[in-house]
């Protein structure tokens, strides 16, 4: 699917969108999606633009979609695990 790599390689926004849409199309029918982008410590990553592209593509197309920052999700799961004991 994508085989270019290296320190001097960059992905243009349009190319990134094509790749995200290709992955979502290959995933088939989705009914529930949980998107866990990284927290603010990874602001330099392209996770948030990818999250926005996923949201745009799937909004209204699936039954349930939640987006939670990774640290929020870890905190909630941690609380849940302690509650279940």
C-alpha distance (Angstrom), angle and dihedral (degrees) to the residues before:
residue distance angle dihedral
X1 . . .
X2 3.80 . .
X3 3.77 122.1 .
X4 3.80 106.9 161.9
X5 3.77 115.8 107.3
X6 3.77 142.4 153.0
X7 3.76 142.4 97.8
X8 3.81 93.3 -76.5
X9 3.81 96.4 48.6
X10 3.78 119.8 98.9
X11 3.79 131.5 178.0
X12 3.79 118.9 -132.9
X13 3.80 116.4 -132.6
X14 3.83 92.4 -112.1
X15 3.80 91.4 50.6
X16 3.80 90.2 48.3
X17 3.81 90.5 52.2
X18 3.82 90.2 51.0
X19 3.81 90.7 51.6
X20 3.81 93.4 47.7
X21 3.81 91.6 49.3
X22 3.81 90.9 46.7
X23 3.81 91.5 53.4
X24 3.81 91.9 47.6
X25 3.81 91.5 49.0
X26 3.81 91.0 50.1
X27 3.82 90.2 50.7
X28 3.79 89.9 69.5
X29 3.78 123.6 -152.9
X30 3.78 112.9 2.0
X31 3.79 122.5 -165.2
X32 3.80 101.5 168.4
X33 3.79 127.4 24.9
X34 3.78 130.6 179.5
X35 3.80 113.5 -169.3
X36 3.81 115.0 -160.9
X37 3.80 109.6 -172.6
X38 3.80 115.8 -178.7
X39 3.79 121.9 -94.5
X40 3.80 127.4 -104.1
X41 3.81 92.4 -72.9
X42 3.81 88.1 77.0
X43 3.80 98.1 49.4
X44 3.81 91.3 133.1
X45 3.80 92.2 60.7
X46 3.79 122.4 90.7
X47 3.80 92.1 -122.6
X48 3.79 95.3 111.8
X49 3.83 95.3 51.7
X50 3.81 87.9 48.5
X51 3.82 89.8 49.0
X52 3.80 89.9 52.1
X53 3.81 91.0 50.3
X54 3.81 91.5 50.2
X55 3.80 90.4 48.1
X56 3.82 92.4 49.8
X57 3.81 92.1 49.2
X58 3.80 98.0 44.9
X59 3.81 103.0 35.6
X60 3.79 106.8 116.4
X61 3.81 92.2 1.0
X62 3.80 97.5 86.3
X63 3.77 136.3 41.6
X64 3.79 101.6 -119.2
X65 3.80 131.1 14.5
X66 3.78 125.3 169.6
X67 3.78 128.8 -179.1
X68 3.80 118.2 -160.8
X69 3.76 129.2 168.4
X70 3.79 109.8 -112.6
X71 3.80 94.8 -115.6
X72 3.81 91.7 49.4
X73 3.79 90.0 51.5
X74 3.81 92.4 48.3
X75 3.80 91.0 50.1
X76 3.82 92.4 49.0
X77 3.81 93.3 46.7
X78 3.79 90.2 47.1
X79 3.81 90.9 53.0
X80 3.79 90.6 46.7
X81 3.80 92.1 51.3
X82 3.79 91.6 51.5
X83 3.80 90.9 47.8
X84 3.80 93.9 51.1
X85 3.83 95.1 54.1
